[in-house]
Amino acid sequence: MKPFVIVCVLMLAAVAWMPASASAHKNITIRHDCEDSNLFRGDNVDIDIDDGSIVFTHEKDDETVEITEDGGLVVNGTRMHLARDQRKLVEEYYETFDGVMDEAKQIGLEGAKIGVKGAKLGISAVVGALLCITDDKDAQDLEIELDRKGDKIERMAERLEKRAKKLEARAERLENLHGDLRSEIDELDDLGWF
């Protein structure tokens, strides 16, 4: 599994439990266990979304990297002076990260809705089977109704799967941008974990 896809799965899990009205930019902490990953060079990193900034905190050294909503970069409390192309890279990273978060939230919410519909279908099948036993309902009518509802849920799940594949591609782009940040900005590479 791609390293940043793991981050996306964690984001998805974090945001799937948020109310629909919650913003993806308010105080979320994501624990990224990086032992088998080279994204953060095998180190464990917390990722916080704090009032519009993305904050990466190294678990052991308590070092931080903050990417602000306006494309700024702060390393261990020091705002970095960025060249024009570096700033564009930081801005693209922020926008891509933000897009991945938003899409992960939407996919999580849609997946939960599909899960609820699937559970309702299961309950309908059980109730319908009980009604068939008591001859209050025709088994063939029940089967047709359940098939129709099942097909609808399956189509919804297929659409969601396509969205998830697109999200995976965006996450891979984010992973590449992460590497670009590291190679283009010495202060990030010098940290040894970013």
Disulfide bonds with the S-S distance in Angstrom:
none
